[in-house]
Amino acid sequence: MFVVSDLPINREELVKSVESQEAGAIAVFDGVVRNNADGKKVLRMEYEAHKEMAENMMKELAEKTMKKYPVLGVAIQHRTGMLEIGESSVTIAVSSAHRAEAFEACRYVIDTLKVTFPIWKKEYFEEGSNWVKGTPVKV
Amino acid sequence: MKIKLRFFAMCRELAGEEHATIDLPQSCDRQRLHSEIGTLFPRLFKLLPQVAIAINNEYVRGDGNLKLKDGDEISFIPPVSGG
């Protein structure tokens, strides 16, 4: 399951999509909108994405992850649009026979997504808003 | 070649547009691309060294010339902050 959409993330559906009888472990990562950044109070966050490109990259990243780690399933959903504090912006579910690789692979997916995917976030403060500085993509 | 341009996030705000079209040669070096973009969208020029390029949803790897076909879409990908 690989989705970029402005709908709230359905964590249950994501987890269900990686479940299998052979999986003894499912690691789930939730990226959540936090109420502060750089010592300032954050009111809300807005996410924008190149949807088609990001969804293609999700599929490729899942394939790459399954070659790199002995995992059984990978699912990723990223949300776009305006998000309130406490809402999930991204959820990743990874299943495997044992927990060590599920944790490692899940980490690998979020770490890679954060520096390569065409997705941007804008922070809203009391005084105004700005795009998070971000990481120039190196390919 | 008639090329579609697509701007995201900071690029869109600096360009003042989400979409544009431009004429570019079939083999286009980066400098030519930057100078064409800089002429049309001067406020975007300074950011360009940090902007990655995708053609039809795939990142262009390395610094070499862009190989373009009529109707291709170039997306300008500023520094990313997803997740």
Backbone of each chain as ProteinMPNN parsed JSONL, in Angstrom:
{"seq_chain_A": "MFVVSDLPINREELVKSVESQEAGAIAVFDGVVRNNADGKKVLRMEYEAHKEMAENMMKELAEKTMKKYPVLGVAIQHRTGMLEIGESSVTIAVSSAHRAEAFEACRYVIDTLKVTFPIWKKEYFEEGSNWVKGTPVKV", "coords_chain_A": {"N_chain_A": [[0.86, -1.187, 0.0], [0.81, 2.03, -1.041], [0.64, 5.299, -0.672], [-0.017, 8.719, -1.325], [-1.786, 11.257, -0.087], [-4.466, 13.578, 0.76], [-6.106, 12.636, 2.665], [-6.892, 11.562, 6.06], [-4.508, 9.407, 7.599], [-4.915, 5.936, 7.434], [-4.15, 3.927, 9.716], [-4.662, 1.329, 10.561], [-5.43, 0.003, 8.22], [-3.087, 0.162, 6.784], [-1.329, -1.383, 8.362], [-2.649, -3.834, 8.247], [-2.202, -4.41, 5.594], [0.38, -5.378, 5.49], [0.458, -7.569, 7.063], [1.004, -11.063, 7.672], [0.935, -14.64, 7.805], [3.434, -15.596, 8.21], [4.737, -13.572, 9.429], [6.211, -12.489, 12.321], [6.629, -10.157, 13.458], [5.689, -6.739, 13.412], [6.656, -3.606, 12.588], [5.841, -0.291, 13.235], [6.002, 3.009, 12.159], [5.171, 6.277, 13.028], [5.028, 9.494, 11.86], [4.572, 12.47, 13.475], [2.806, 15.569, 13.793], [4.368, 18.077, 15.545], [4.299, 20.331, 18.384], [6.21, 22.306, 18.413], [9.103, 23.998, 17.122], [12.469, 24.744, 16.618], [12.528, 26.222, 19.02], [10.215, 27.684, 18.827], [6.642, 28.17, 18.958], [4.608, 25.963, 17.229], [1.795, 26.18, 15.187], [0.366, 24.786, 13.232], [0.948, 22.485, 10.477], [1.779, 22.391, 7.05], [1.693, 20.231, 4.327], [3.169, 19.454, 1.21], [3.323, 17.715, -1.875], [4.915, 16.09, -4.674], [2.905, 14.206, -6.028], [2.6, 11.921, -7.849], [5.228, 11.246, -8.399], [6.24, 10.774, -5.83], [4.685, 8.58, -5.0], [5.498, 6.627, -6.848], [8.151, 6.439, -6.032], [7.802, 5.416, -3.505], [7.008, 2.781, -4.002], [9.331, 1.829, -5.252], [11.166, 2.189, -3.182], [10.164, 0.417, -1.295], [10.619, -2.012, -2.616], [13.418, -1.947, -2.737], [14.007, -1.961, -0.031], [13.08, -4.47, 0.706], [14.906, -6.04, -0.569], [17.2, -5.381, 0.735], [16.805, -5.978, 3.417], [15.657, -8.817, 5.309], [12.64, -8.726, 5.047], [9.053, -8.979, 4.979], [6.882, -7.445, 4.188], [6.116, -4.078, 3.176], [4.656, -0.968, 3.802], [3.546, 2.3, 3.007], [2.324, 5.488, 3.83], [1.806, 8.852, 3.088], [0.728, 11.99, 4.168], [-0.869, 14.892, 2.792], [-1.515, 18.484, 2.654], [-3.193, 20.606, 5.076], [-2.259, 20.09, 8.385], [-3.085, 19.4, 11.77], [-1.646, 19.882, 15.09], [-0.451, 16.902, 16.469], [-1.518, 15.237, 14.581], [-0.915, 12.568, 12.226], [1.642, 12.699, 9.826], [3.031, 10.958, 8.285], [3.041, 7.444, 7.867], [4.533, 4.323, 8.356], [4.672, 0.9, 7.77], [6.187, -2.143, 8.528], [6.693, -5.56, 8.024], [8.038, -8.624, 9.293], [9.736, -11.783, 9.837], [11.092, -11.759, 12.258], [11.83, -9.421, 14.95], [14.149, -7.719, 14.837], [14.981, -7.088, 12.178], [12.663, -5.853, 11.285], [12.495, -3.451, 12.756], [14.922, -2.242, 11.929], [14.58, -2.03, 9.13], [12.334, -0.417, 8.98], [13.279, 1.944, 10.011], [15.175, 2.53, 8.052], [13.486, 3.049, 5.877], [12.057, 5.432, 6.64], [14.202, 7.17, 7.077], [15.318, 7.337, 4.528], [13.184, 8.287, 2.999], [12.879, 10.849, 4.084], [15.048, 12.332, 3.083], [15.031, 12.14, 0.334], [12.533, 12.115, -0.947], [10.098, 13.863, -2.959], [8.7, 15.883, -1.197], [7.379, 18.42, 0.868], [7.385, 20.522, 3.803], [5.578, 23.082, 5.496], [5.865, 25.302, 8.109], [3.649, 26.759, 10.444], [3.64, 29.55, 12.372], [2.944, 31.788, 15.171], [3.769, 34.309, 14.328], [3.903, 34.066, 11.58], [4.665, 32.117, 8.608], [6.806, 29.526, 7.319], [8.589, 27.652, 4.815], [10.121, 24.674, 5.748], [13.614, 24.435, 5.993], [15.002, 22.191, 4.849], [16.459, 19.428, 2.896], [18.741, 19.425, 0.291], [18.209, 17.432, -2.549], [20.254, 14.689, -3.289], [21.277, 13.15, -6.093]], "CA_chain_A": [[0.0, 0.0, 0.0], [1.69, 3.2, -1.201], [-0.325, 6.372, -0.907], [0.175, 10.122, -0.954], [-3.14, 11.81, -0.222], [-4.788, 14.503, 1.853], [-7.005, 11.986, 3.617], [-6.201, 11.101, 7.269], [-3.875, 8.106, 7.397], [-5.617, 4.813, 8.031], [-3.052, 3.091, 10.202], [-5.102, -0.073, 10.593], [-5.4, -0.531, 6.865], [-1.678, 0.048, 6.422], [-0.79, -2.542, 9.095], [-3.292, -5.03, 7.668], [-1.649, -4.695, 4.265], [1.684, -6.068, 5.595], [0.314, -8.764, 7.906], [0.984, -12.38, 7.029], [1.078, -15.72, 8.785], [4.867, -15.802, 8.459], [5.304, -12.39, 10.091], [6.156, -12.507, 13.77], [6.847, -8.79, 13.93], [5.314, -5.609, 12.554], [7.12, -2.338, 13.143], [5.082, 0.825, 12.668], [6.494, 4.334, 12.472], [4.258, 7.386, 12.788], [5.584, 10.841, 11.995], [3.448, 13.234, 14.017], [3.052, 17.015, 13.84], [4.79, 18.473, 16.884], [3.841, 21.696, 18.659], [7.287, 23.291, 18.497], [10.254, 23.824, 16.232], [13.467, 25.807, 16.839], [12.15, 27.055, 20.161], [8.994, 28.471, 18.586], [5.392, 27.407, 19.018], [4.044, 25.657, 15.908], [0.33, 26.124, 15.247], [-0.04, 23.711, 12.319], [1.933, 22.245, 9.417], [1.189, 22.108, 5.752], [2.549, 19.369, 3.52], [2.939, 19.444, -0.228], [4.097, 16.629, -2.495], [4.774, 15.724, -6.084], [2.209, 12.956, -5.682], [2.888, 10.762, -8.719], [6.63, 10.887, -8.234], [6.417, 10.215, -4.484], [4.088, 7.229, -4.95], [6.432, 5.741, -7.574], [9.338, 6.25, -5.194], [7.42, 4.551, -2.39], [7.067, 1.392, -4.507], [10.747, 1.498, -5.464], [11.819, 2.11, -1.883], [9.719, -0.839, -0.684], [11.365, -3.1, -3.283], [14.815, -1.847, -2.32], [14.042, -2.348, 1.378], [12.883, -5.915, 0.799], [16.147, -6.697, -1.016], [18.261, -5.063, 1.69], [16.494, -6.613, 4.702], [14.742, -9.96, 5.135], [11.307, -8.357, 5.509], [7.991, -9.598, 4.186], [5.983, -6.445, 3.611], [6.376, -2.667, 3.481], [3.566, -0.093, 3.362], [3.871, 3.693, 3.327], [1.35, 6.506, 3.466], [2.179, 10.22, 3.475], [-0.421, 12.871, 4.026], [-0.608, 16.256, 2.329], [-2.531, 19.443, 3.078], [-2.99, 21.253, 6.379], [-2.368, 19.141, 9.484], [-3.072, 19.98, 13.117], [-0.72, 19.26, 16.047], [-0.89, 15.57, 16.895], [-1.932, 14.387, 13.456], [0.188, 11.865, 11.558], [1.957, 13.128, 8.47], [3.51, 9.783, 7.546], [3.037, 6.177, 8.603], [5.236, 3.25, 7.66], [4.517, -0.4, 8.435], [7.082, -3.17, 7.981], [6.534, -6.852, 8.684], [9.115, -9.59, 9.067], [9.62, -12.941, 10.726], [11.6, -11.394, 13.586], [11.726, -7.979, 15.184], [15.352, -6.922, 14.565], [14.964, -6.53, 10.823], [11.502, -4.967, 11.129], [12.915, -2.149, 13.29], [15.965, -1.662, 11.069], [14.035, -1.698, 7.819], [11.412, 0.702, 9.168], [14.173, 3.096, 10.159], [15.751, 2.774, 6.732], [12.459, 3.64, 5.021], [11.787, 6.82, 6.998], [15.422, 7.957, 6.88], [15.48, 7.548, 3.089], [12.079, 9.155, 2.566], [13.079, 12.225, 4.535], [16.053, 13.093, 2.325], [14.958, 11.96, -1.12], [11.201, 12.2, -1.554], [9.654, 15.213, -3.309], [7.65, 16.271, -0.25], [7.837, 19.604, 1.609], [6.471, 20.972, 4.846], [5.584, 24.494, 5.845], [5.488, 25.482, 9.503], [2.869, 27.958, 10.732], [3.882, 30.1, 13.712], [2.093, 32.948, 15.465], [4.227, 35.468, 13.557], [3.908, 33.844, 10.14], [4.931, 30.735, 8.213], [7.895, 29.35, 6.353], [8.967, 26.306, 4.402], [11.256, 24.116, 6.469], [14.805, 24.587, 5.156], [15.05, 20.964, 4.055], [17.694, 18.81, 2.419], [18.825, 19.337, -1.18], [18.254, 16.022, -2.947], [21.51, 14.333, -3.996], [21.135, 11.928, -6.895]], "C_chain_A": [[0.893, 1.233, 0.0], [0.839, 4.382, -1.611], [0.219, 7.725, -0.491], [-1.188, 10.77, -1.159], [-3.439, 12.746, 0.934], [-5.799, 13.901, 2.837], [-6.237, 11.582, 4.867], [-5.679, 9.68, 7.054], [-4.655, 7.026, 8.14], [-4.574, 3.789, 8.466], [-3.427, 1.61, 10.191], [-5.009, -0.742, 9.239], [-3.958, -0.768, 6.417], [-1.057, -1.196, 7.07], [-1.346, -3.838, 8.515], [-2.636, -5.422, 6.348], [-0.294, -5.389, 4.329], [1.613, -7.324, 6.454], [0.431, -10.023, 7.067], [1.236, -13.421, 8.104], [2.538, -15.969, 9.142], [5.482, -14.656, 9.254], [5.107, -12.47, 11.594], [6.316, -11.114, 14.344], [6.323, -7.794, 12.911], [5.783, -4.346, 13.259], [6.358, -1.22, 12.442], [5.722, 2.132, 13.109], [5.431, 5.351, 12.105], [5.031, 8.678, 12.905], [4.418, 11.734, 12.39], [3.79, 14.721, 14.047], [3.238, 17.441, 15.296], [4.423, 19.921, 17.113], [4.953, 22.728, 18.741], [8.385, 22.961, 17.503], [11.18, 25.003, 16.451], [13.049, 26.756, 17.95], [10.886, 27.874, 19.962], [7.771, 27.564, 18.625], [4.857, 27.222, 17.595], [2.537, 25.504, 16.047], [-0.219, 24.976, 14.391], [1.033, 23.539, 11.264], [1.205, 21.931, 8.128], [2.173, 21.301, 4.916], [2.146, 19.44, 2.065], [3.796, 18.339, -0.825], [3.911, 16.616, -3.996], [4.209, 14.306, -5.993], [2.644, 11.754, -6.532], [4.324, 10.276, -8.505], [6.857, 10.22, -6.871], [5.829, 8.81, -4.393], [4.948, 6.22, -5.713], [7.627, 5.429, -6.694], [9.029, 5.368, -3.997], [7.526, 3.083, -2.82], [8.521, 0.958, -4.663], [11.467, 1.33, -4.136], [11.419, 0.821, -1.172], [10.486, -2.016, -1.288], [12.81, -3.127, -2.813], [14.967, -2.326, -0.872], [13.935, -3.864, 1.509], [14.076, -6.695, 0.262], [17.218, -6.544, 0.06], [18.064, -5.79, 3.025], [15.548, -7.776, 4.469], [13.353, -9.646, 5.69], [10.269, -8.855, 4.52], [7.097, -8.575, 3.511], [6.355, -5.047, 4.062], [5.183, -1.859, 2.977], [3.868, 1.322, 3.837], [2.694, 4.582, 2.942], [1.828, 7.86, 3.961], [0.98, 11.119, 3.219], [0.005, 14.237, 3.523], [-1.74, 17.161, 2.809], [-2.214, 19.97, 4.472], [-3.229, 20.232, 7.491], [-2.302, 19.859, 10.823], [-2.031, 19.256, 13.966], [-1.292, 17.901, 16.462], [-1.345, 14.667, 15.77], [-0.72, 13.739, 12.82], [0.378, 12.402, 10.156], [2.401, 11.93, 7.628], [3.424, 8.558, 8.441], [3.667, 5.109, 7.727], [5.025, 1.967, 8.45], [5.411, -1.411, 7.73], [6.866, -4.462, 8.739], [7.701, -7.767, 8.334], [8.924, -10.749, 10.026], [9.992, -12.54, 12.152], [11.753, -9.898, 13.734], [12.941, -7.158, 14.763], [15.283, -6.287, 13.179], [13.767, -5.609, 10.579], [11.852, -3.557, 11.598], [13.901, -1.474, 12.352], [15.411, -1.202, 9.736], [13.112, -0.487, 7.899], [12.203, 1.998, 9.275], [14.749, 3.519, 8.808], [14.734, 3.479, 5.827], [12.242, 5.108, 5.372], [13.019, 7.694, 6.762], [15.62, 8.287, 5.403], [14.411, 8.492, 2.562], [12.374, 10.609, 2.872], [14.079, 13.012, 3.687], [15.946, 12.947, 0.815], [13.582, 12.205, -1.74], [10.787, 13.647, -1.831], [8.436, 15.614, -2.482], [8.212, 17.422, 0.58], [6.856, 19.966, 2.687], [6.698, 22.439, 5.184], [5.09, 24.608, 7.277], [4.715, 26.781, 9.657], [3.103, 28.35, 12.187], [2.896, 31.242, 13.95], [2.442, 34.117, 14.552], [4.166, 35.263, 12.053], [4.194, 32.39, 9.816], [6.162, 30.686, 7.327], [8.091, 27.882, 6.015], [10.155, 25.876, 5.252], [12.447, 24.091, 5.503], [15.058, 23.37, 4.275], [16.427, 20.541, 3.605], [17.7, 18.822, 0.89], [18.979, 17.872, -1.574], [19.537, 15.751, -3.718], [21.271, 13.039, -4.78], [22.3, 11.796, -7.858]], "O_chain_A": [[1.651, 1.451, 0.945], [0.373, 4.465, -2.747], [0.839, 7.862, 0.564], [-1.689, 10.823, -2.282], [-2.76, 12.72, 1.96], [-6.283, 14.589, 3.735], [-5.047, 11.283, 4.774], [-6.329, 8.858, 6.407], [-5.006, 7.181, 9.31], [-4.173, 2.913, 7.699], [-2.611, 0.752, 9.855], [-4.573, -1.886, 9.115], [-3.651, -1.763, 5.761], [-0.351, -1.962, 6.413], [-0.617, -4.811, 8.319], [-2.525, -6.603, 6.022], [0.152, -5.941, 3.323], [2.594, -8.06, 6.564], [0.017, -10.057, 5.908], [1.702, -13.095, 9.196], [2.852, -16.48, 10.217], [6.624, -14.756, 9.703], [3.978, -12.514, 12.082], [6.163, -10.9, 15.546], [6.487, -7.974, 11.705], [5.366, -4.052, 14.379], [6.244, -1.202, 11.216], [5.958, 2.341, 14.299], [4.858, 5.304, 11.016], [5.635, 8.942, 13.945], [3.39, 11.752, 11.714], [4.937, 15.09, 14.3], [2.386, 17.199, 16.151], [4.25, 20.674, 16.155], [4.706, 23.883, 19.088], [8.57, 21.813, 17.101], [10.729, 26.148, 16.468], [13.207, 27.97, 17.822], [10.52, 28.67, 20.827], [7.852, 26.363, 18.363], [4.677, 28.189, 16.855], [2.058, 24.782, 16.922], [-1.157, 24.286, 14.79], [1.939, 24.367, 11.164], [0.154, 21.291, 8.123], [3.349, 21.653, 4.815], [0.964, 19.481, 1.722], [4.885, 18.06, -0.323], [2.893, 17.068, -4.521], [4.956, 13.333, -5.894], [3.008, 10.705, -6.0], [4.595, 9.077, -8.441], [7.575, 9.226, -6.772], [6.425, 7.936, -3.764], [5.108, 5.083, -5.269], [8.066, 4.281, -6.62], [9.904, 4.645, -3.521], [8.065, 2.251, -2.091], [8.897, -0.142, -4.258], [12.289, 0.426, -3.983], [12.252, 0.197, -0.514], [10.944, -2.904, -0.569], [13.362, -4.189, -2.528], [15.933, -3.009, -0.533], [14.624, -4.47, 2.33], [14.25, -7.869, 0.589], [18.033, -7.44, 0.278], [19.034, -6.17, 3.681], [14.731, -7.743, 3.549], [12.937, -10.232, 6.689], [10.58, -9.119, 3.358], [6.609, -8.799, 2.403], [6.843, -4.845, 5.173], [4.746, -2.048, 1.842], [4.384, 1.519, 4.937], [2.133, 4.444, 1.854], [2.212, 8.001, 5.122], [0.311, 11.019, 2.19], [1.117, 14.686, 3.799], [-2.77, 16.697, 3.298], [-1.105, 19.799, 4.978], [-4.277, 19.588, 7.534], [-1.546, 20.817, 10.985], [-1.586, 18.162, 13.619], [-2.479, 17.783, 16.767], [-1.539, 13.468, 15.97], [0.38, 14.291, 12.865], [-0.576, 12.546, 9.392], [2.178, 11.89, 6.418], [3.703, 8.634, 9.637], [3.383, 5.002, 6.534], [5.185, 1.955, 9.67], [5.399, -1.525, 6.505], [6.856, -4.464, 9.97], [8.269, -7.7, 7.244], [8.069, -10.71, 10.911], [9.325, -12.912, 13.117], [11.8, -9.179, 12.736], [12.784, -6.003, 14.367], [15.504, -5.085, 13.029], [13.844, -4.69, 9.763], [11.543, -2.579, 10.916], [13.754, -0.3, 12.014], [15.734, -0.112, 9.264], [13.105, 0.361, 7.007], [11.831, 3.017, 8.694], [14.801, 4.703, 8.475], [15.089, 4.402, 5.095], [12.242, 5.952, 4.477], [12.897, 8.829, 6.3], [16.044, 9.392, 5.065], [14.701, 9.391, 1.772], [12.154, 11.491, 2.041], [13.97, 14.234, 3.584], [16.709, 13.581, 0.085], [13.484, 12.473, -2.937], [11.083, 14.546, -1.044], [7.312, 15.679, -2.979], [9.385, 17.405, 0.954], [5.651, 19.761, 2.542], [7.815, 22.955, 5.162], [4.033, 24.081, 7.624], [5.084, 27.797, 9.067], [2.806, 27.589, 13.108], [2.124, 31.615, 13.066], [1.562, 34.826, 14.062], [4.363, 36.222, 11.308], [3.989, 31.517, 10.66], [6.518, 31.666, 6.672], [7.8, 26.993, 6.816], [11.092, 26.65, 5.446], [12.288, 23.761, 4.327], [15.304, 23.514, 3.078], [17.428, 21.2, 3.889], [16.782, 18.297, 0.26], [19.793, 17.154, -0.993], [19.876, 16.464, -4.663], [21.086, 11.972, -4.195], [22.363, 10.832, -8.622]]}, "seq_chain_B": "MKIKLRFFAMCRELAGEEHATIDLPQSCDRQRLHSEIGTLFPRLFKLLPQVAIAINNEYVRGDGNLKLKDGDEISFIPPVSGG", "coords_chain_B": {"N_chain_B": [[12.349, 21.839, -28.419], [9.141, 21.488, -26.987], [8.675, 22.123, -23.704], [7.258, 21.253, -20.589], [7.026, 22.951, -17.511], [7.211, 22.454, -14.025], [6.58, 23.657, -10.859], [7.373, 23.45, -7.397], [6.538, 24.007, -3.939], [8.87, 26.118, -2.338], [9.994, 26.873, -4.766], [7.771, 27.285, -6.396], [6.62, 29.467, -5.117], [8.605, 31.412, -5.431], [8.81, 31.519, -8.195], [6.3, 32.297, -8.819], [4.473, 30.929, -10.19], [2.8, 27.799, -10.83], [2.899, 26.188, -13.018], [4.451, 26.178, -16.27], [5.47, 26.791, -19.713], [8.164, 26.137, -21.957], [10.716, 26.606, -24.438], [13.197, 24.314, -25.202], [16.456, 22.97, -26.108], [17.015, 19.656, -27.57], [19.19, 18.334, -26.378], [20.143, 19.515, -23.457], [22.196, 21.547, -21.617], [22.939, 22.099, -18.105], [23.59, 24.699, -17.417], [22.389, 26.164, -19.429], [19.721, 25.596, -18.959], [19.423, 26.715, -16.379], [19.937, 29.389, -16.991], [17.869, 30.039, -18.748], [15.629, 29.629, -17.087], [16.256, 31.418, -15.084], [16.02, 33.81, -16.452], [13.302, 33.931, -17.087], [12.158, 33.647, -14.579], [13.304, 35.432, -12.386], [13.484, 35.614, -9.547], [13.788, 33.08, -8.749], [16.244, 32.216, -9.457], [18.521, 32.262, -7.695], [18.111, 30.129, -5.991], [18.383, 27.903, -7.532], [20.861, 26.272, -7.669], [20.436, 24.557, -5.526], [18.334, 23.078, -6.227], [16.798, 20.118, -7.267], [16.37, 18.237, -10.297], [13.703, 16.751, -12.044], [12.648, 14.673, -14.665], [9.698, 13.959, -16.152], [8.749, 12.66, -13.762], [11.008, 11.281, -12.831], [14.054, 11.477, -11.14], [16.783, 13.342, -12.446], [19.906, 12.098, -12.844], [23.222, 12.966, -11.765], [25.335, 15.507, -13.344], [25.068, 15.888, -15.979], [24.071, 16.718, -19.418], [20.605, 17.396, -20.059], [18.37, 15.12, -21.523], [15.992, 15.724, -23.75], [12.545, 15.406, -24.81], [9.888, 16.353, -26.99], [7.16, 17.673, -25.221], [7.915, 16.703, -22.761], [8.039, 16.827, -19.154], [9.481, 18.934, -16.853], [10.23, 18.848, -13.502], [10.786, 20.953, -10.774], [12.574, 20.487, -7.97], [12.845, 21.632, -4.911], [14.949, 21.878, -1.881], [14.13, 19.143, 0.215], [11.612, 18.155, 2.638], [10.035, 16.126, 3.755], [8.11, 13.651, 5.63]], "CA_chain_B": [[11.329, 20.944, -27.824], [8.232, 22.206, -26.091], [8.848, 21.473, -22.401], [6.414, 21.762, -19.518], [7.749, 23.151, -16.255], [6.338, 22.326, -12.866], [7.272, 24.186, -9.695], [6.819, 23.023, -6.117], [6.941, 24.612, -2.661], [9.553, 27.422, -2.447], [10.177, 27.182, -6.186], [6.513, 27.824, -6.898], [6.422, 30.807, -4.551], [9.565, 32.337, -6.039], [8.498, 31.658, -9.622], [4.985, 32.928, -8.939], [3.649, 30.054, -11.037], [2.95, 26.361, -10.599], [3.173, 25.568, -14.327], [4.874, 27.072, -17.355], [6.073, 26.024, -20.811], [9.391, 26.779, -22.431], [11.377, 25.86, -25.514], [14.574, 23.945, -24.871], [17.017, 22.041, -27.106], [16.928, 18.222, -27.287], [20.227, 18.08, -25.385], [20.194, 20.806, -22.782], [23.079, 21.529, -20.44], [22.355, 22.702, -16.904], [23.76, 26.151, -17.438], [21.374, 26.712, -20.341], [18.457, 25.493, -18.238], [19.43, 27.727, -15.314], [19.87, 30.746, -17.512], [16.506, 30.233, -19.269], [14.74, 29.742, -15.928], [16.613, 32.671, -14.413], [15.51, 34.941, -17.227], [11.843, 33.964, -16.956], [11.773, 33.693, -13.164], [14.53, 35.917, -11.744], [13.551, 35.385, -8.1], [14.077, 31.657, -8.545], [17.601, 31.911, -9.917], [19.473, 32.04, -6.592], [17.832, 28.837, -5.343], [18.568, 26.801, -8.493], [21.905, 25.287, -7.346], [19.97, 23.592, -4.525], [17.104, 22.476, -6.729], [16.989, 18.914, -8.075], [15.541, 18.227, -11.504], [13.106, 15.475, -12.439], [11.978, 14.704, -15.969], [8.606, 12.975, -16.151], [8.677, 11.954, -12.485], [12.233, 10.576, -12.431], [15.172, 12.389, -10.934], [17.894, 13.3, -13.388], [21.118, 11.827, -12.049], [24.469, 13.587, -12.211], [25.313, 16.892, -13.802], [25.156, 15.91, -17.443], [23.005, 17.366, -20.183], [19.275, 16.799, -20.022], [17.938, 14.616, -22.841], [14.585, 16.114, -23.74], [11.649, 15.102, -25.946], [8.731, 17.233, -27.032], [6.11, 17.312, -24.273], [8.464, 16.28, -21.465], [7.768, 17.726, -18.038], [10.585, 19.082, -15.893], [9.798, 19.283, -12.177], [11.844, 21.585, -9.988], [12.448, 19.921, -6.639], [13.693, 22.35, -3.949], [15.33, 21.042, -0.738], [12.942, 18.413, 0.659], [11.379, 18.101, 4.095], [8.905, 15.246, 4.01], [8.239, 12.792, 6.798]], "C_chain_B": [[10.44, 21.765, -26.888], [8.219, 21.467, -24.741], [7.941, 22.116, -21.366], [7.266, 21.889, -18.261], [6.758, 23.04, -15.108], [7.119, 22.729, -11.626], [6.564, 23.769, -8.413], [7.333, 23.886, -4.982], [7.63, 25.969, -2.896], [9.741, 27.836, -3.894], [8.918, 27.83, -6.753], [6.304, 29.245, -6.39], [7.365, 31.82, -5.183], [9.274, 32.555, -7.52], [7.181, 32.411, -9.81], [4.025, 32.107, -9.794], [3.831, 28.615, -10.604], [3.378, 25.653, -11.887], [3.651, 26.621, -15.312], [5.299, 26.184, -18.524], [7.216, 26.83, -21.389], [9.93, 25.955, -23.6], [12.81, 25.576, -25.127], [15.111, 22.999, -25.932], [16.914, 20.586, -26.633], [17.98, 17.791, -26.254], [20.515, 19.424, -24.712], [21.129, 20.747, -21.586], [22.469, 22.364, -19.306], [22.436, 24.221, -16.92], [22.68, 26.805, -18.286], [20.025, 26.703, -19.639], [18.37, 26.587, -17.173], [19.27, 29.137, -15.872], [18.484, 31.038, -18.106], [15.525, 30.452, -18.121], [14.982, 31.066, -15.215], [16.083, 33.893, -15.134], [13.997, 35.077, -17.048], [11.391, 34.203, -15.524], [12.975, 34.138, -12.338], [14.622, 35.613, -10.245], [13.902, 33.936, -7.771], [15.557, 31.335, -8.767], [18.561, 31.515, -8.787], [19.318, 30.652, -5.96], [18.249, 27.652, -6.228], [19.688, 25.804, -8.178], [21.459, 24.235, -6.321], [18.731, 22.821, -4.982], [17.44, 21.254, -7.581], [15.989, 18.936, -9.234], [14.979, 16.829, -11.716], [12.491, 15.669, -13.813], [10.941, 13.59, -15.955], [8.653, 12.06, -14.931], [9.894, 11.124, -12.107], [13.344, 11.599, -12.247], [16.186, 12.234, -12.059], [19.163, 13.134, -12.562], [22.329, 12.524, -12.632], [24.251, 14.98, -12.751], [25.226, 17.021, -15.307], [23.992, 16.637, -18.084], [21.672, 16.639, -19.998], [18.929, 16.347, -21.433], [16.425, 14.824, -22.897], [13.835, 15.697, -24.993], [10.507, 16.104, -25.865], [7.673, 16.76, -26.032], [6.606, 16.809, -22.925], [8.094, 17.303, -20.402], [8.96, 17.745, -17.101], [9.995, 19.579, -14.585], [10.993, 19.835, -11.43], [11.622, 21.224, -8.526], [13.37, 20.661, -5.67], [14.038, 21.427, -2.777], [14.102, 20.447, -0.043], [12.838, 18.321, 2.175], [10.149, 17.245, 4.414], [9.104, 14.452, 5.29], [7.834, 13.475, 8.091]], "O_chain_B": [[10.909, 22.604, -26.118], [7.796, 20.313, -24.667], [7.855, 23.339, -21.264], [8.117, 21.044, -17.983], [5.613, 23.479, -15.213], [8.202, 22.2, -11.372], [5.335, 23.737, -8.341], [8.434, 24.431, -5.055], [7.076, 26.852, -3.552], [9.658, 29.021, -4.217], [8.994, 28.806, -7.5], [5.866, 30.121, -7.136], [6.973, 32.957, -5.444], [9.472, 33.653, -8.038], [6.972, 33.075, -10.825], [2.909, 32.538, -10.084], [4.879, 28.243, -10.076], [4.11, 24.664, -11.86], [3.304, 27.797, -15.205], [5.47, 24.976, -18.36], [7.227, 28.058, -21.314], [9.636, 24.766, -23.73], [13.556, 26.486, -24.765], [14.34, 22.299, -26.589], [16.748, 20.323, -25.442], [17.696, 16.986, -25.368], [21.058, 20.341, -25.327], [20.892, 19.99, -20.645], [21.605, 23.212, -19.528], [21.515, 24.927, -16.51], [22.128, 27.845, -17.929], [19.273, 27.675, -19.71], [17.368, 27.295, -17.078], [18.562, 29.968, -15.303], [17.981, 32.155, -17.983], [14.689, 31.354, -18.176], [14.044, 31.745, -14.798], [15.737, 34.894, -14.506], [13.475, 36.178, -16.879], [10.385, 34.867, -15.277], [13.601, 33.32, -11.663], [15.714, 35.38, -9.728], [14.27, 33.619, -6.64], [16.051, 30.302, -8.314], [19.316, 30.551, -8.912], [20.285, 30.079, -5.457], [18.444, 26.54, -5.737], [19.505, 24.605, -8.389], [22.035, 23.149, -6.256], [18.161, 22.026, -4.235], [18.258, 21.332, -8.498], [14.928, 19.556, -9.162], [15.697, 15.838, -11.582], [11.885, 16.704, -14.092], [11.274, 12.42, -15.769], [8.603, 10.837, -15.059], [9.83, 10.339, -11.161], [13.548, 12.473, -13.09], [16.415, 11.132, -12.559], [19.451, 13.947, -11.682], [22.452, 12.659, -13.85], [23.17, 15.559, -12.644], [25.3, 18.123, -15.852], [23.069, 17.102, -17.416], [21.632, 15.423, -19.807], [19.151, 17.067, -22.407], [15.674, 14.172, -22.173], [14.397, 15.638, -26.087], [10.203, 16.633, -24.795], [7.33, 15.578, -26.002], [5.802, 16.52, -22.039], [7.867, 18.477, -20.695], [9.398, 16.703, -16.614], [9.332, 20.616, -14.556], [12.078, 19.254, -11.451], [10.618, 21.603, -7.923], [14.56, 20.354, -5.607], [13.497, 20.326, -2.675], [13.146, 21.164, 0.252], [13.835, 18.397, 2.893], [9.327, 17.615, 5.252], [10.136, 14.565, 5.952], [7.894, 12.863, 9.157]]}, "name": "protein", "num_of_chains": 2, "seq": "MFVVSDLPINREELVKSVESQEAGAIAVFDGVVRNNADGKKVLRMEYEAHKEMAENMMKELAEKTMKKYPVLGVAIQHRTGMLEIGESSVTIAVSSAHRAEAFEACRYVIDTLKVTFPIWKKEYFEEGSNWVKGTPVKVMKIKLRFFAMCRELAGEEHATIDLPQSCDRQRLHSEIGTLFPRLFKLLPQVAIAINNEYVRGDGNLKLKDGDEISFIPPVSGG"}
